[in-house]
Every structure is written in C-alpha cells, then in structure tokens.
Amino acid sequence: MRAVWRASRAAVKRRRVQTFVIGLVVLCSTTTVLLALALLSVTSGPFEKAFEGQRGAHAVASFDPARATDDRLARTARQPGVAAAAGPFAQAVVAVPKDWLWMAGGSLTVVGRADPGGPVDRLELLAGRWATAPGEIVVNWPGRGSPSAGLLGSRLEVPGAGTLRVVGFANSVSRSASAWVTPAQMAALHPSAAQMLYRFTDAPTEERLGERLEAATRELPRDAVTGVQTYFALERAFSAMADSYLPFMTLFGVLGLLVSVLIVGNVVSGAVVSGFRHIGVLKALGFTPNQVVAVYLTMLAVPAAVGSVLGTVAGTLLTDPVLKAAFTGIETGRAMTGEVDAWVSVVCLLGVPALVLLAALVPALRAHRLPAARAISAGGAPRTGRGRRVQRMLAGTRLPRAVSMGLGQPFARPGRSLLTLAAIVLGVTTVTLATGLTSTMLAFDGVGRPGAGPTVQVSAGGPGVPPLGDEELERRLGALPGAEAVRARALSLAGLVGQSQPVFADFYRGDDSVYEDEIARGRAPRAAGEVVAGPAFLRQRGLEVGSRLTLELNGRQLPATVVGMLVEGNARALEATWQTRDLLAPDLRAAEYAVRLAPGSDPRAFAEAVEALDPGLKVQVLGGANAGTGTVVAFSSVFTVLLTAVASLGVFNTVLLNTRERRRDLGMMKSIGMTPRQVVVMTVTSVAGLGAAGGLLGIPLGIAAHRLVVDHVGVVAFTGRMKDVWHAPQLAGLLLAGVAIAVLGALLPARAAARTTIAAALHTE
C-alpha cells in the first residue's frame, strides 16, 4: 500500500495541470451544490420544526357570530378528523395610528385569549408577560430577533374602549392574530367575528385540508365561515424568495456537476493514454493490475478531496449572505433560516469526491487491462485508423494544409473529443444562461421607471413647518422645474375579511404610466374597489386576476376585485386607487410622492427646490439595481466565469495531451518544413471546430435553461419583454463563445508545441 501511495503522490506532482483542473472543477461544483442543497434544506426543515414545536394550526377559521354561536363552534372540535382545536375566541378589528410601534397605521386584528397555551397555536412569549387584566394588550412580533424592552408600556388609544397598554410581545407561528387581549377586554372592543384554530388528523394537501374543514363545519349554517387561513399559505410565504433563487442555483449546480464528471473523465482518460509507459513500468516493477487502478484513483482522489473541502468551506461562507438575500422581506417568525442541516456538508464532502472517482473508474479500468509489454512499446509506431482517413480526405480540399490537418485530429481520439465537446457545450450553455438572466434582470430592474429621467421620492410629514395639503403639495411639486409627473402614495394597514393578518394597502393618485411596465397580467386599477398585487401576494392567499375580496379599514368594508397582477410586489401589500382610499379612509394623508424628472434634469437641484418649498419634506433619489437583481447577476456572472475557465482548462488539458502524444509527428512535420505558425494554426484548429459545434449545441440548451428558470420564479412574474431577450447579434456573439473557449484553452499548449525543437521532439522517441 505504501508503494501505491508513493506512486500516486509522484503522479500528482508530475501532472500539476491535470491536478489543478480537477481541483478547480470540484471546488466550483461543491460550492454550488452546497448552496442549492442549503436552500432546499431551509425551505422545509425550519418551518416544519417551528410549526410542530408551537402546535401550529392547520387552519385558522373566522366565523360570523350571528350565524354560529360559541356552543355550536365548540362542537366542531369534536367532529371526526379533528385532532385538536382551540377556541372560539372573539375577534375584533382595531384602528391604530401611524407609526405606533413599527406599524404604518390602519387596522389591527385583535383576538381575546385567556392564556398563550392550549392544544393548538401555542404562543411563544418573547418579552414582558401575558395580558391578564383589562387595559392590557400583547402584540405579535413577526421578526426573528427579540423585541426591545423599551417598547413595553407603549399605549394605544381605542375609541370607545379606552387605552390599551403593551405588556408583552409574543409570536404565533400560525399568524392567528396581530395582537391579543383578555376575553373581558374583548367585550369592550365590539368583536365582529369568532375564531377557531384546528389541527386535523391528516392534511397532506390543501384540497384534503379543505375537505376536513368542510366536514368539521358541516352542521353550521351556510356562509357561517367568513374566512380561512391555512398553514400551506404560511409555508409558501416562508419559502417564497428562496423558491425564486432555487431554480437557477440548482441549475448551476447541475451544470457544475456535469462539467466535473466530463472534465474528470477526460483528464483521467488522457492520463491513462499519456501514461501508457508509466503503466507499463509500474507493471514491470511488480504492480498488480488492481494496484495500478488504485494508483490512478488515488491520483484523482487527492485533488477531488482538496477541492471538495475548499468548496464546502467556500459554500459555507457564502451560505449566510445568500440565505439572507433569499429570505429578505419574508416574515419568517421564529423559524430560523440561518442554520443549515449537517447532512448538507456531509453530502458535499463525501458525495462529490465519490462522483469524481466513479467518473474515473472506467478509464482507470483500461489501465487494469493493459498488458505491460504493449504499454511500454506504445507510441513507437504511427497510428492508423479513422483519424488518418479523415485527414487524407481533408487534404484533398482547398483548405490550407495546417487547417485540414487540425480539423482531422479530433477524429483520431473520438472519445476524448466527445468529452471535450460536451464540456464546451456546457460552457456555452452556462454563458448563454447567464447572459439571458442578466438581460432579464436588467429589464426587470427598469420596471416602473418609464423614460430616461431620474425619479425622486419626496416623503411628507417630517418635523418643521407643517406640510401643505395633499393636492396643493402635489400641484406645487409638479410645477417645480424639471418635474414631468407626480404620483402620490398613501399607506395604511388594512384587513382582509376572513383573514387574521393585516396587509399593507397602498393608495395611489397621479402618474399611472408606471403601470405600463408593472402589469404582468390583467390591467391597472382605475376605479374604486379595484386592486392589483404581486404574484407572491396572490399565490399565498389563493387569489388570481378576477378574484373577489373584501377590504376592511377603520370600521369600513369595501368589496374589491383583483384586476391585475404586478411583475413584482411585496408579499403583504396590495395597490389600490385613490377613490378606494376616499371610501375606506378619507382622512388618510399621502405619505410620499414619486416625482419623475425630465431627462437631463439635476436631481440635486430639484431636491433643493423641494426643501425650499417645505422644510418638512425629505427627498431621496431613487435608482440602482435592487438586491435580488444584484444577487442573481453577481452569482451567475461569477459562476459563469468559473465554469468558462474550467471548460477552457479542459480544452487545455486535451490539447496538451494531444501535443504530447504527437511530439514525434510534430518533429517529423517540422523537419520537412512546417513553420511554428502553422503548428499553432493546426493545434488551435483541432479544437476550434469543436468550439463551433459546441456553440451551436449550447445556445439552444442555454435558451431553454433560461426559460425554465424565469418561468419558475415565484415572486416575480416576468413579462414577455423580459423573457424575449435574444437577438441575432447577441446569438452570433454567443456562437463565438464556444470558439473562444476552445481557442483560449488551446493557445498556450499550441505555442509550447510550436517552440519545441525538432531535436527535442525526435529525441523523446
């Protein structure tokens, strides 16, 4: 065994280029696979653990108390299929002012509950204590961190119910309410609904859960159920952003693994062929066929192990920022997303090297079967076969002799050429995919910013001189030099009848030209009761264009229709018209104004004019790529550079092996007059044809991969303009990418072969 290790170590030192190529490929593949597996892990495990740990509700159902009494609701807990239930709890909607705690103002769903425990939806008390007396309230804390103790004691004035003092912060994994008070206090809040929390014996799908809920409530009057929130919607909300990153992360991981297998197979096959004499010498010295296989597998295991370790370390370091980006804007509650299961690292540390060794086993077995006498004498006679016949056929064409000889060389080693071609195809596929993603994300980043002028955001209501009225301020902003259009925005927390969690309602007035790019499906809202929202908002609530819902704000209710789906939107926000605001909250003031400036305008000069208009206004220039765009573009660009470099190194290894095998032929050709330049042309041409073929095959694969990714991003609905990013000049450039990868990899060994002297080439034989 010691002899096998010494021979393997010597082979690793002698084949530095091959060792470096294998290590780099394995490193890139391991890093990407770890990130993809980490995303898969955190989108399922943490939520399920938190949900089961707090006995989360499979369904949070709201009922009309006029149609279902508390006794009848309590009997639903004893129906077949109900494993556990809690309630009924009285439920009310309370108006909160702007900037109370961290909220935007609007409506808050409050539930009367005697204690945080129970068989379903056990609340986790994060700070303070539970409400035990009238005038006390516990507020739901949606974040992962701990609330500040300084927020305890905050007061909320409720018209007709007195003052409520915050005595604690709790978290509900079921999102059953925004706040809780004692049942005695709830009577003063004039409850408008009753709430039941259910856990069922089996609810594997949303359809099955609906059947169970219908069976439990079948004895209640029709229309008694006013709304249902399922845990499937919570799970979708938890993993929404991660699901968006997962398609392209997984795709890049698969590409990396395929390149790893192909390059390793190519390198090992070349090592066996180029090491014929080495194999023969080992066998002549007494190495058994199994020991020879062990030498070559060990030679591959060393860089594979190093690459997998470094790749695991790199992937672990990248996991935290990638997960933060993937879960940005998602209310994860107490479900932690920063902890990745240990099996992910174990799979990468052991699985990727095992895959490398599996790819190396087939060519290594060739060394097992090779007789010692044949191995030692290999290379002494010129080769015959298909490669020579193809070269003779090409010699009859009008192509320069160096070009015809180069084009015929791949046929001499068809297996090696196919592996090299496959690596180039995957390299071109990656370049095409990354180019398409970059173009798509840049087009997406320009949504909502029509024209070439900058956009300035003006926030109202700051300290200083009292702000002007909404209409007057909007008129004056539009009259400032450089302003083209003004759009006012009012923000409030609103309730959706039948759901326990509030949503952000954005009411807009003014410039609606942004909707020309923002609407992915349907149309823009034009009248009262018309709303639009992003795909994440609609998907999590089971809504679509044309769905009906009821908005509730400040004690007023308004039936609304979803008339359009935005390209992107906050998972908790919908957009409505100013007429809708007039009906729900006529006293609600505009919080900010988006002012689109004319092309060439100076945003700084405009900001100074705004501050002179009213010192209480705050100005911010909008622009730049968002975090999601930067993450996608940066990751795809980095990985494309790595895979392109790896594919070029694979070509480099192939050409290097070819030139070493053909040193005798090169010496003979130089002796009869072939110039160094012709040697370079012949060597580069030998893989340029493979590069062109790789470009032709890789481009459609890259386009298909691009469409696969953009069609499966859950939080963004890319429009046709964002998907159709391919144009003839761009495709022509991508076609040259395969040739560029091939030439880049072949240039150095070609120049080395050109510098080899005739005497040195013939002396090796």
N, C-alpha and C positions, 0 to 999 in steps of 0.2 A: 504493500500500500504506500510505503514511503517513496518507492520508485515512481509510482503513478503520480503522486503529488509533486515530486521534483520535476518530472517531465511536463506536467501541466503548468507549473509555475514558469518553467522556461519557455513554453509555448505562449503564455500570456505576455511575457516580456518581449518575445520576438515579434509578436503580432500586435503591436501597440495600436495601430489604426483600427483593426478589427475590434479589439477590446474597447476602445473609446466609442466606436459606433454602437456596439451592443449596450454599453453602459448608458449612453445618452438616450437611446431609444427606450430602454426600460425605465429610466428616470422619468421621462416625459409621460409615458403610458401610466406608470404607477401614480404619478401626481394627479392626472386627470381622472383615473378610475377611482381614486380615493375621494376626490371631491364629489363625483357623481354618486358614489355609494353613501357618502356623508349626507347628501341632500335626501336620498331615499330614506336613510335612517331617521333623520329628524322630522320628516314629514309625517311619520306614522307613530313612532315609538313614544315621544314625549307627550303628545296629546292624549294617547290612549292611557298612559300611566297617570296623568293628571286627572283624566275623566274618571277612571276607575277608583283612584285614590279618594276623590271627593264624592263618589257615588253620583256622578252626573246624571241628569235627566235625559232619557231618550227623547222625550217630548215635553215641551213647556206649552201648555194649552191655556188659552184665555176663554172665558165663558161670559155670556150675558146673564147677570144675576136676576134679571126679570124673567128669564126663561128657565133657569136652572137654580134651584135653591141649594144651600150648603149641604143639606141632608142627601139630596139626590146626587150631588157631586161626590160626596164621601162614599156613596155606594159604588161609584165607578171604580174605586180602588180595589173592590172585591170581585171584579169581573175576571173571567178566565183569560189567561195570557198576561195579566198584570202582575209582575214580580214584586213591585213595591211602588208606593205612591205617597205624596206629601201634599197637604192642603185639605180643603180650599183656603187660599189666602186672598184677602181683599186687595184690590189693586186700584191705584189712582194715578192720574197724571197731574203733576205739579209744575207750575211755571217757575223757571229760575232766571235771575237777571244775568246780563252779560258779565263775563269774567268772574263769576262766582266759582271759587276754587280754580279749576283749569278749564271750565266749560265756556262754550260760546254763547250761552243763553238760550232760552227756548223752553222745551218741555222735558220733564224728567219722570220716568216711570217708577213709582214707589209702591212697595208691597208691605203689607202688615204681617210681621212674622215674630213669634214669641222668642225664638232662640235660633242660633245658627246651625244646630244639628238636625238630626232627623234621618229617616231612611233614604231620602233622595235629596240630592243637591246640598251636601254638607258644605257650608260656607267656611272659608279659611279666614280667620280674623288676623289681620296684618298689623294693625295699630289700634290703640285705645281699647274699648270694651264694647259689648253689645248694648243696644238700646233697651232699657228696662223700665223707663218711665215716660209719660207724655212730655213732649217738647224735645225729644232726643231723636237723632237720625244717624244711621250708619250708611256710608256711601261706598258704592262699588269702586274698587281700584283696579283699572284694566291693565296696568303695566306689569313688567317683570320685576322691577325694583320694589323698594319699600317706600311707603308714603312718608312725607316729612311730618315729624311730630308737631311742627308749628301750624299745620293745617287743622289740627284738632281744636275744637272750640269755635270754628267758623259758624256763622249764623245765617239762616235763610228765612226771610220774611215770606210767609204764605198767606195771601189774602183770605180772611175768614177762618184761618186756623192758627194764627199766632206765629211765634218764632220757633224754628227748629234749630237746635244746636248739634253740630257734628261731634259725636262722642267716639266714633271708631271708623275704621276702614276695613272692608272685607272684600273677598274675591269669590265670585261664583263661576265655576268652570262652565256652567250651563247658561251663563248670561241671563239668569231668570229675572233680574231687575237691575235698575240703576241705583236704587237706594232702598233701605228697609227702616220701618218704624215699628213700634209696638202695635198690636191689634187695637188697643184702646185709642191710640193716637190716630190710627187709620180712620176711625169713625168720623173724626173732625175734618178729614181731607176729602170727604164725599167720594168714596170709591165708585168707580164706574164699571168695574169688571171683577171677576173672580179667577184665580189662577190655580191650576193643578199641575203637579210635577209627576211624571210617570217614568218608571223603568219596566220594560217588558221582558218576558222570559226569553224571547228570541226576536231580534230585529236586525237581521243581517243586511237588509236593503231598505231603501226609503219606501218602496212600494209595500214591503212587508210591515214596516212600522206604521204606515198609514192604515193598513188593514187591522192591525192590533188596536190602534186608537179608535177606529170606527167601531170595532166590536165592543170596546170598553164604554163607549158613549152612546150605544145604540138605543138605550132606554130614555135618553134625554130628548126633549122636543127638537124639531128641526130648526136649524140656524142657531142653536144654543152655543155652538162653538164659533167664536169670533176670530180666532187666530191660533196658529200652531207654529212653534219654532222647534226644529229637530236638531239633534246633535250632528247629523250629516252636514248641515249648513255650517255649524261651528267648525267642524273638521276641515271643510273646504276653505273657510276663512283663514284658518290657521296655516294652511299649506299653499295658499293662493300664489304668493310670489315665488315660493320655492318651486312650485309646479311649472312656473314660467321659465325658470332657469334650467330645470332638469332636462328638457329635450335636447338643447344644444350641448349641455355638459355631457350628457350620456353619449350623444353622437360623436363628440370629440374623443371621448374615452374609447368608444368602439374603434374609431379611426386609428387612435394611438395603438391599441392592441393589435389591430390588423397589420399596421406598419411594423410593429415589433416582431410579429410572427414571420412576416415576409423577409424583413432585413436579417433577422437571426438565421432563418433557413438559408438565405442567400450567402451570408457570411460563413456559416458552418459548412455548407456545401463547397464553397470556394476554398475554405481552409482544408477540407479533405482532399480536394483535387490538387491544390497547390502544394499540399503536404504529402504527396504520394511517396516521395523519397523518405520523408520523415517517418511515415508509417512503416515503410519497408525497413528502415533502420531499426525502429523500435521492435518490430517483429524479429528481425535478425538478431537483436540483442537478447531475445528471450521473452519479450512481452507477449502475453496471450491475446487472442482477439478481444476478449472481454476487457482486458486491461487497456487496450488501445481505445475501445469505446469509452472507458472510464476517463482516459486522458482527455479526450475531446469534450466529453460532457463536463468535466471539471473545468476545462479551459473556458467553457461558456458560463458555468455556474458562478465563477468569480466576478466577472463584470455584471452579471444579472443580479447577484446578491447585493453588490455595492449600489447598483442603480436602483434596486427596489428599496433599499434602506434610505438612500438620499431622497428618492421620490416620495417615500412615506413621510419623511421629515418635512420636505417642502410642502406636501399636501396638507399636513397637519398645521403648518404655519399659515397656510392660505385659507384653511377651513373657517377660522373665526371671521375674517373680513368678508368672505364670500357668503357665509350664513347671515351675517348682519345685513348685507345688501339684499339677500334673498328674502328676508323676513321684515324688511323695512316697511313701516306703515301697517303691519298686521297686528291686531290685538291678540297676542298670544297668551295673555293672562299669566298664570303660574306655570304653564307648560314651558319648560326650559328648552331653548333651541341651541345652546352653546355646547352641549355635551353630546359627543358622537360615541356610539357604541364601540366597545373594544374590538368587536369582530371585524369592523371595517379595516383597521390597521393590520389585523392578523391575516385577513384575506389578501391584502396587498403585499404584505411581506412574504407570504408563502405562495399565494396563487400565481402572481406574475412570474417569479422565477420558475415555478413548475411549468407554466405555459411556455417559457423560453426553452426549457430542457425538453419538453415534448416536441417543440418545433425542431430542435437539434437532433432528436433521436434518429430520424430517418436517414439524414446524411451520415450520421455517426455510424450507423449500421453498415454503411457502404465500406467504411474503413475496416469493420469487423470481417467482411467477406474478402477483402483484397489480399491476394497472395503476396508474400514478401518479395519474391523474385520479380513479379510483374511491377510491383510498386517501385523497386529500386531502379528498374530499367525504364520506367515511364518517362516520356518526354524525349527520348533519344531519337525517335523517328517522327517524321512529319505525319500529321493526322490527315485522314481521308474521310469522306462521307458527304453528308448533305451540305455542310458549310462550304466545302471546296466546290461542289457542283454549283451552288448559288453564286459563288464568286466568279466562276467561269462564265455563267450566264450574264452576270452584270458587266463582266469585262467586254462583252460584245456590244454594249450600249455606247453612246457618245459621252457618257459621264467621265469626268477626269478619273484617272486610274486610282488615285488615292481615295476618292469618294466612293467608287464602285467597290473597292476592297473593304472600306469601312462599313458600307451598307450590308455586305455579306457576312461580316464577322458575327453578328448575333445568332445566325443560323448554325454556327459551329457549336454553340453551347445553348440549345433551345431552353433547357430547364432554367439555367441561370438567367437567360434573357427574359423569360416569362416572369420570374420573381422580380427582376429589376423593373420590368414594365408595370407590374402590379404596384410596386412602391411608388413609381411616378404617377400612376393613375390616382392613388390615394393622396399623393401630394397635391395634384391638380384639383382633386375633389375638395380638399381642405381649403385651398386658396380660393376656389370658386364659392364655397360656402361662406368663408369669412368675408369675401368681397360683397356677396349678397346681403349678409347680415349687417355689415357696416352701412351699406346704402339704405337698407330698410330702416335701421335705427336712426340714421341722419334725417331721413324723410319723416319718420315719426317725431323726431325732436322738433321739427319745424311746424308741427300741428298747432293750430291756434294762434299762429303769428303770421297772418297774411301780409303780403307786401314786404318790402325790403327795409322799412323803417323800424327803429327800436321801440320797445314797449316799456312804459314807465308805470309803476304801481304807486298809487297815492293812498295812504292809509289815513282815515279820518278819525276824529275823536281823541286826539292826543292832548297833552297839557298845553296850557297857554290860552290864547284868545279863543273863545267858543267858536266852533266851526259854523259855517253857514248852513243853510238848509240844503237838503239833498239836491233838489232841482236847481237851485241857484248855484251851488258849488259845481254841479255837473256842467252847467252852462258856462261858468267862468273858466273852468278847465279847458273846455272845448274852444274857448275864444283866445287862449294863450298862443303866442307864435310857435308854430311847428306842430301843433296838435291837429291830427286828422280825424280821430274818432275817440269817443269816450264810452266806457262801459262800466256801469255802477253795479256793485255786488253787496247784497245784504246776506248775513249768515245767521242761522238760528238752529238750535236743536229742536227737532220735531219728532213726533211719534208716528209710527205706522200702526194703525188699529189692528190688533191681533198679535202684535209682536212686542216683546218686553224691552228690547233695546232701542234707544233713540237713534236717529240718523241726523246727519248734517244736511240741512236744506239751504241751498244757495239760490238766491233770487237775483235775477239779472235784468238790467234795463239798459238800453242804448245799443251800442255796436254789436250786431249779431253776425258780422262777416266771419268771425272765428268759427262759426258752426259749419262753414263750407268745407273745412278740413276735419273738423272734430267728429262729425256724424259718420259712423261706420255703417249703420243700418237705420232705416226709417227717416225721420226728418227732425228739424229743430222745433222746440216748443214755441207756440205763437199766441196761445190764449190761456186763460185761467184754467187750472186743472190739468195742464199738460206738462209732463216732466220727461227728462232724459237722465240716463245714468250710465256708468261704465259697465263693462262686461262682468267684472268681479262682483259689483253690487247686485246685478240682475241674477247672476248664477248662484250666488249664495242664498238668495231669497226665492229661488224658483220662479223668477219673473222673466218675461221676454217682451219684445215690442208688441204692443197691443194689450198687455196685461192691465188689469184694474187694481187699484189700491186706494186706501183712504188715509189722508194726511191729517194729523191732529196737532194743533198748536194753540196754546193759550185758551184751552177750553173750546176751541172751534174745530170742526171737522169739515173736510172737503174731499169728495171723491175725485180721484185723479187717474189719468191714463198715461202709460209709458208710450210715448210716440217715437222715441229714438234711442239708439244705443251709441254711446260715445266711443271713440277709439280707445280712450283710457279714462279712468276716473277712480276717485277714492272709493274703497270698498264699503264705506259707511256714508257716502254722500250722494245726493241727487241734485239735479238742477231744475229750476222752475222759472216761470216768468214773473215779472213784477206785478202783473194782475193777480197772480196766485198769492203773492205777499199781501196785496190790498185786502184780500178776503180773509186770510188767516192771521196776519199781524200787521195791520195798517200803521201802527206806530213804530214799526221796526225801521231803524235808520240804516243807511248804507255804511258799510264798514270800510270799503275801499273802492278805488276807481282805477281801472286799467286804461291808460291813455296811449293810443298808438300814434307815434310821431311820423312825420313825413320823412322819406328817405333823405339822408344827409343832415338831419337835424342834430343839434348838440344836446344830448340828454342832460348834461350838467347845467347848461344854461336854462333848460326847461325846469329843472329841479329848483334852481334859484328863483325862477319866476313863481313857482308854486309856493315856495316858502314865503316869498314876499306877499303872496295873495292871502295866506293864512299861516301864521307860525305854528299852529296846532297840527298841521299836516306833515306826515312823514313820507319821504319819496325814496323809492328803490327802483333801480334799472333792472328789468328782467332780461334774461338771456342765458345762453350757455346750455350745454347738454345736461340732462338730468342724470341722477345716479345710476338708474337702470341702463341708460344708453352707454354711459362710460364703462360700466362693468362688462356689458356684453361686448362692446367694441374692444376694450382692453384685453379681455380674456381671449377672444377669438384671434386677435392680432398676435398676441404673444404665442399662443399655441400654434398658429399658422407658421410663424417664423421658425418655431422649434421643429414642427413636422417637415417643413420645407428643407431645413438644414439636415434633418435626419435622412430624408429621401435623397438629398444630394450626397450625403455621406455613403448611402447605399450604392449609388451610382459610382462614387469614388472607389469604393471597395471593389465593385465589379470590374471597372476599368483597370484598377491596379492589378487584380488577379489576371485579367486578360493579357496585360502587357508583360507580366512576369512569365506567364506561360509561353508567350510568343517572343521571348527575347532572342531565341535562335533565329526565328523568322525575320525579326526586325534587323538583326545583324546581317543576314543574307540580303535583305532588300536594300539596306544601306550600302552594302558592298557593291551592288550593281547600279547605284546612282540615286536612290531615294533621298531627298533632302529632309532636314529636320522639320521644315514647314509642312511637307507632305505627310510626315509621320504624325504631326499634330492634327492635321486635317483628317487623316484616316482614323485616328483614335477618337476624335470628337464625333465624327460622322457615325462611328459604330454605335453610339448611344443617342445621337440626335434624332435618328429615325424612331427609336423607342420613345423619345420625348414627345415627338409629334403625335405618335399613336396614343400615348398616354394622355395628351391634351384632348384629343378627340373623344376618348372614352371618359375622361374625368369630368369634363364640363357638364354633360347631361346628368351625371351622378351628383355633382355639386348642386346643380339647379334643383334636382329632386330632393336632395337633403335640405336645401334652403326652404323649399315649400313645406316640407314635413315639419320643420322647426316652427316657422311663422304661423302655421295653421294650428299649432298645439300650444300656443302661449295663452294661458287662461285669463290673464289680467289685462290683455291688450287685444283689441280687435283690429288687426291690420287691414287697411283698405286695399283695393286693387292697385292703386298708385304706389303703395308701399311694397307690394309684392312683386309687381312687374318692374323690376329694376335692371333687367338685362337688355342691352342694346348691342347692335352689330360691332361698333368699335371696341366695346368692353369685352365681348366674346372673342374677338380677334386677339386682343391682348392676353386673355386667359389661355387661348390656344398656344400662344408663345410661352406660357408659363411652364408647360411640360418640357419644351425645348430648353428653356432657361435652366430648369432643374437639372436636366441631363448634362448640358454644357458646363454648368457650374461644378458639377461633380467630376466631370471628365477632364477638365482643363489642367489641373495640377499633375495627375499621372501622365497625361499626354505630353506635357512639357518635359517631365522627367524622362519619359521614353525617348523623346527627341534628343535629349542631351547625352544619352547613353552612347558610348563609342562602339565602333564595330568590334574592336579587340575585346572589350569588356563583355559584349553580348555573346560573342562566339566562345570566349574563354569559359563562360558558365557551363557550356556543353562539353 
